[in-house]
Amino acid sequence: MTLREEAQYALDAVPDFKLSELIHYMRFLSECPVALGQPEKPRGKPRDLPALLRGKIWVADDFDEPMELIGESELRELREAAG
């Protein structure tokens, strides 16, 4: 059985209410610039992301420490200050 015959057999088995979804997917596949399931060609040298971001990101010294919980009165003050 050829691929077209197999596709026709599978198409005949699809219920009518799913045909529009199937057509939409088939159009997507025909317009897709990259074959799905196949790796893309490399686009050049891989970039060193940590080196690109060096000096642009700051992390506080106490980043891993647990945050202090604020009380209800402090929360009320913050809400009032925000407007």
VMD Tcl script that builds the backbone (N, CA, C; Angstrom):
set m [mol new atoms 249]
animate dup $m
set s [atomselect $m all]
$s set {name element resname resid chain x y z} {
  {N N MET 1 A 0.849 -1.165 0.000}
  {CA C MET 1 A 0.000 0.000 0.000}
  {C C MET 1 A 0.904 1.242 0.000}
  {N N THR 2 A 0.664 2.163 -0.901}
  {CA C THR 2 A 1.458 3.389 -0.963}
  {C C THR 2 A 1.034 4.338 0.154}
  {N N LEU 3 A 1.842 5.367 0.373}
  {CA C LEU 3 A 1.508 6.342 1.411}
  {C C LEU 3 A 0.212 7.071 1.089}
  {N N ARG 4 A -0.009 7.382 -0.180}
  {CA C ARG 4 A -1.248 8.072 -0.566}
  {C C ARG 4 A -2.463 7.176 -0.330}
  {N N GLU 5 A -2.337 5.911 -0.638}
  {CA C GLU 5 A -3.445 4.977 -0.399}
  {C C GLU 5 A -3.719 4.862 1.098}
  {N N GLU 6 A -2.648 4.797 1.881}
  {CA C GLU 6 A -2.805 4.710 3.329}
  {C C GLU 6 A -3.441 5.986 3.872}
  {N N ALA 7 A -3.024 7.143 3.327}
  {CA C ALA 7 A -3.615 8.416 3.752}
  {C C ALA 7 A -5.098 8.476 3.392}
  {N N GLN 8 A -5.452 8.001 2.212}
  {CA C GLN 8 A -6.855 7.987 1.800}
  {C C GLN 8 A -7.672 7.070 2.701}
  {N N TYR 9 A -7.105 5.921 3.045}
  {CA C TYR 9 A -7.783 4.982 3.934}
  {C C TYR 9 A -8.016 5.628 5.305}
  {N N ALA 10 A -6.981 6.329 5.817}
  {CA C ALA 10 A -7.105 6.999 7.114}
  {C C ALA 10 A -8.110 8.148 7.024}
  {N N LEU 11 A -8.121 8.870 5.896}
  {CA C LEU 11 A -9.058 9.978 5.705}
  {C C LEU 11 A -10.498 9.472 5.692}
  {N N ASP 12 A -10.728 8.349 5.065}
  {CA C ASP 12 A -12.070 7.779 5.022}
  {C C ASP 12 A -12.567 7.373 6.411}
  {N N ALA 13 A -11.642 7.105 7.333}
  {CA C ALA 13 A -12.012 6.673 8.679}
  {C C ALA 13 A -12.295 7.852 9.615}
  {N N VAL 14 A -11.958 9.084 9.195}
  {CA C VAL 14 A -12.152 10.260 10.055}
  {C C VAL 14 A -13.622 10.660 10.045}
  {N N PRO 15 A -14.215 10.843 11.228}
  {CA C PRO 15 A -15.613 11.278 11.281}
  {C C PRO 15 A -15.769 12.689 10.694}
  {N N ASP 16 A -16.932 12.975 10.149}
  {CA C ASP 16 A -17.178 14.257 9.491}
  {C C ASP 16 A -16.936 15.457 10.411}
  {N N PHE 17 A -17.281 15.331 11.688}
  {CA C PHE 17 A -17.138 16.476 12.580}
  {C C PHE 17 A -15.678 16.819 12.866}
  {N N LYS 18 A -14.734 15.942 12.507}
  {CA C LYS 18 A -13.312 16.223 12.724}
  {C C LYS 18 A -12.592 16.625 11.430}
  {N N LEU 19 A -13.304 16.654 10.319}
  {CA C LEU 19 A -12.653 16.951 9.042}
  {C C LEU 19 A -12.084 18.361 8.982}
  {N N SER 20 A -12.785 19.351 9.525}
  {CA C SER 20 A -12.264 20.719 9.460}
  {C C SER 20 A -10.968 20.841 10.257}
  {N N GLU 21 A -10.896 20.174 11.390}
  {CA C GLU 21 A -9.665 20.187 12.183}
  {C C GLU 21 A -8.531 19.503 11.422}
  {N N LEU 22 A -8.843 18.407 10.761}
  {CA C LEU 22 A -7.847 17.687 9.978}
  {C C LEU 22 A -7.337 18.546 8.818}
  {N N ILE 23 A -8.238 19.228 8.141}
  {CA C ILE 23 A -7.839 20.097 7.028}
  {C C ILE 23 A -6.952 21.223 7.531}
  {N N HIS 24 A -7.305 21.808 8.666}
  {CA C HIS 24 A -6.492 22.879 9.249}
  {C C HIS 24 A -5.087 22.358 9.539}
  {N N TYR 25 A -4.963 21.173 10.110}
  {CA C TYR 25 A -3.666 20.594 10.435}
  {C C TYR 25 A -2.876 20.274 9.166}
  {N N MET 26 A -3.541 19.783 8.145}
  {CA C MET 26 A -2.858 19.467 6.889}
  {C C MET 26 A -2.312 20.740 6.244}
  {N N ARG 27 A -3.071 21.836 6.316}
  {CA C ARG 27 A -2.583 23.117 5.779}
  {C C ARG 27 A -1.371 23.594 6.569}
  {N N PHE 28 A -1.422 23.421 7.883}
  {CA C PHE 28 A -0.285 23.790 8.726}
  {C C PHE 28 A 0.958 23.009 8.315}
  {N N LEU 29 A 0.796 21.698 8.130}
  {CA C LEU 29 A 1.936 20.869 7.757}
  {C C LEU 29 A 2.505 21.255 6.395}
  {N N SER 30 A 1.635 21.598 5.456}
  {CA C SER 30 A 2.126 21.938 4.122}
  {C C SER 30 A 2.837 23.289 4.105}
  {N N GLU 31 A 2.495 24.183 5.047}
  {CA C GLU 31 A 3.118 25.501 5.096}
  {C C GLU 31 A 4.277 25.579 6.075}
  {N N CYS 32 A 4.478 24.532 6.865}
  {CA C CYS 32 A 5.528 24.518 7.878}
  {C C CYS 32 A 6.900 24.528 7.193}
  {N N PRO 33 A 7.758 25.513 7.515}
  {CA C PRO 33 A 9.048 25.600 6.831}
  {C C PRO 33 A 10.033 24.503 7.230}
  {N N VAL 34 A 9.840 23.915 8.389}
  {CA C VAL 34 A 10.745 22.880 8.875}
  {C C VAL 34 A 9.969 21.583 9.002}
  {N N ALA 35 A 10.552 20.505 8.539}
  {CA C ALA 35 A 9.901 19.204 8.677}
  {C C ALA 35 A 9.831 18.849 10.154}
  {N N LEU 36 A 8.636 18.567 10.640}
  {CA C LEU 36 A 8.465 18.232 12.043}
  {C C LEU 36 A 9.158 16.919 12.353}
  {N N GLY 37 A 9.795 16.865 13.505}
  {CA C GLY 37 A 10.462 15.645 13.918}
  {C C GLY 37 A 11.879 15.526 13.397}
  {N N GLN 38 A 12.326 16.471 12.575}
  {CA C GLN 38 A 13.682 16.438 12.068}
  {C C GLN 38 A 14.439 17.636 12.640}
  {N N PRO 39 A 15.683 17.418 13.031}
  {CA C PRO 39 A 16.429 18.533 13.627}
  {C C PRO 39 A 16.708 19.628 12.604}
  {N N GLU 40 A 16.711 20.864 13.082}
  {CA C GLU 40 A 17.043 21.986 12.219}
  {C C GLU 40 A 18.552 22.016 11.994}
  {N N LYS 41 A 18.950 22.662 10.927}
  {CA C LYS 41 A 20.366 22.834 10.658}
  {C C LYS 41 A 20.936 23.822 11.674}
  {N N PRO 42 A 22.149 23.597 12.118}
  {CA C PRO 42 A 22.752 24.555 13.043}
  {C C PRO 42 A 22.856 25.932 12.396}
  {N N ARG 43 A 22.643 26.962 13.182}
  {CA C ARG 43 A 22.639 28.322 12.660}
  {C C ARG 43 A 23.958 29.045 12.896}
  {N N GLY 44 A 24.992 28.353 13.129}
  {CA C GLY 44 A 26.274 28.996 13.386}
  {C C GLY 44 A 26.823 28.540 14.724}
  {N N LYS 45 A 27.745 29.312 15.255}
  {CA C LYS 45 A 28.368 28.953 16.530}
  {C C LYS 45 A 27.360 29.067 17.672}
  {N N PRO 46 A 27.375 28.102 18.598}
  {CA C PRO 46 A 26.520 28.254 19.776}
  {C C PRO 46 A 27.048 29.409 20.624}
  {N N ARG 47 A 26.140 30.145 21.207}
  {CA C ARG 47 A 26.539 31.297 22.012}
  {C C ARG 47 A 26.739 30.898 23.463}
  {N N ASP 48 A 27.647 31.561 24.095}
  {CA C ASP 48 A 27.925 31.338 25.513}
  {C C ASP 48 A 27.022 32.270 26.313}
  {N N LEU 49 A 25.846 31.786 26.692}
  {CA C LEU 49 A 24.851 32.615 27.363}
  {C C LEU 49 A 25.364 33.239 28.660}
  {N N PRO 50 A 26.029 32.484 29.536}
  {CA C PRO 50 A 26.535 33.140 30.748}
  {C C PRO 50 A 27.478 34.302 30.425}
  {N N ALA 51 A 28.298 34.159 29.402}
  {CA C ALA 51 A 29.216 35.240 29.034}
  {C C ALA 51 A 28.446 36.440 28.492}
  {N N LEU 52 A 27.368 36.189 27.759}
  {CA C LEU 52 A 26.570 37.293 27.225}
  {C C LEU 52 A 25.898 38.091 28.333}
  {N N LEU 53 A 25.526 37.416 29.418}
  {CA C LEU 53 A 24.798 38.066 30.499}
  {C C LEU 53 A 25.698 38.560 31.624}
  {N N ARG 54 A 26.980 38.259 31.553}
  {CA C ARG 54 A 27.898 38.645 32.621}
  {C C ARG 54 A 27.869 40.165 32.803}
  {N N GLY 55 A 27.680 40.598 34.049}
  {CA C GLY 55 A 27.658 42.015 34.358}
  {C C GLY 55 A 26.297 42.668 34.155}
  {N N LYS 56 A 25.315 41.942 33.620}
  {CA C LYS 56 A 23.998 42.521 33.362}
  {C C LYS 56 A 22.946 42.075 34.373}
  {N N ILE 57 A 23.285 41.080 35.162}
  {CA C ILE 57 A 22.343 40.549 36.139}
  {C C ILE 57 A 22.956 40.661 37.525}
  {N N TRP 58 A 22.156 41.106 38.475}
  {CA C TRP 58 A 22.622 41.231 39.840}
  {C C TRP 58 A 21.724 40.378 40.723}
  {N N VAL 59 A 22.321 39.627 41.626}
  {CA C VAL 59 A 21.581 38.805 42.581}
  {C C VAL 59 A 22.014 39.223 43.980}
  {N N ALA 60 A 21.054 39.481 44.832}
  {CA C ALA 60 A 21.356 39.896 46.205}
  {C C ALA 60 A 22.108 38.806 46.946}
  {N N ASP 61 A 22.943 39.215 47.881}
  {CA C ASP 61 A 23.720 38.251 48.661}
  {C C ASP 61 A 22.829 37.314 49.469}
  {N N ASP 62 A 21.670 37.810 49.904}
  {CA C ASP 62 A 20.771 36.997 50.718}
  {C C ASP 62 A 19.657 36.345 49.887}
  {N N PHE 63 A 19.909 36.123 48.617}
  {CA C PHE 63 A 18.892 35.583 47.707}
  {C C PHE 63 A 18.323 34.252 48.204}
  {N N ASP 64 A 19.165 33.395 48.736}
  {CA C ASP 64 A 18.726 32.065 49.177}
  {C C ASP 64 A 18.140 32.053 50.590}
  {N N GLU 65 A 18.208 33.168 51.281}
  {CA C GLU 65 A 17.665 33.242 52.632}
  {C C GLU 65 A 16.142 33.333 52.576}
  {N N PRO 66 A 15.441 32.810 53.586}
  {CA C PRO 66 A 13.978 32.918 53.592}
  {C C PRO 66 A 13.554 34.382 53.743}
  {N N MET 67 A 12.482 34.712 53.100}
  {CA C MET 67 A 11.974 36.082 53.156}
  {C C MET 67 A 11.254 36.300 54.486}
  {N N GLU 68 A 11.325 37.529 54.969}
  {CA C GLU 68 A 10.611 37.864 56.191}
  {C C GLU 68 A 9.144 38.069 55.863}
  {N N LEU 69 A 8.299 37.566 56.714}
  {CA C LEU 69 A 6.873 37.757 56.525}
  {C C LEU 69 A 6.479 39.106 57.108}
  {N N ILE 70 A 5.613 39.819 56.434}
  {CA C ILE 70 A 5.158 41.100 56.960}
  {C C ILE 70 A 3.842 40.889 57.695}
  {N N GLY 71 A 3.646 41.706 58.676}
  {CA C GLY 71 A 2.442 41.606 59.485}
  {C C GLY 71 A 1.260 42.281 58.819}
  {N N GLU 72 A 0.100 42.105 59.415}
  {CA C GLU 72 A -1.142 42.670 58.875}
  {C C GLU 72 A -1.095 44.186 58.871}
  {N N SER 73 A -0.535 44.801 59.913}
  {CA C SER 73 A -0.477 46.265 59.968}
  {C C SER 73 A 0.454 46.819 58.885}
  {N N GLU 74 A 1.585 46.145 58.652}
  {CA C GLU 74 A 2.495 46.592 57.598}
  {C C GLU 74 A 1.851 46.449 56.231}
  {N N LEU 75 A 1.089 45.387 56.044}
  {CA C LEU 75 A 0.393 45.170 54.782}
  {C C LEU 75 A -0.648 46.269 54.564}
  {N N ARG 76 A -1.356 46.642 55.609}
  {CA C ARG 76 A -2.347 47.708 55.526}
  {C C ARG 76 A -1.674 49.030 55.144}
  {N N GLU 77 A -0.526 49.315 55.737}
  {CA C GLU 77 A 0.205 50.541 55.412}
  {C C GLU 77 A 0.635 50.554 53.945}
  {N N LEU 78 A 1.104 49.436 53.458}
  {CA C LEU 78 A 1.510 49.336 52.054}
  {C C LEU 78 A 0.325 49.572 51.122}
  {N N ARG 79 A -0.818 49.022 51.485}
  {CA C ARG 79 A -2.009 49.211 50.656}
  {C C ARG 79 A -2.461 50.669 50.654}
  {N N GLU 80 A -2.395 51.306 51.820}
  {CA C GLU 80 A -2.775 52.710 51.904}
  {C C GLU 80 A -1.810 53.590 51.112}
  {N N ALA 81 A -0.533 53.270 51.174}
  {CA C ALA 81 A 0.474 54.054 50.453}
  {C C ALA 81 A 0.314 53.893 48.934}
  {N N ALA 82 A -0.150 52.709 48.520}
  {CA C ALA 82 A -0.331 52.458 47.089}
  {C C ALA 82 A -1.552 53.181 46.549}
  {N N GLY 83 A -2.439 53.599 47.409}
  {CA C GLY 83 A -3.562 54.384 46.929}
  {C C GLY 83 A -4.828 53.691 47.138}
}
mol reanalyze $m
mol bondsrecalc $m
mol representation Tube
mol addrep $m
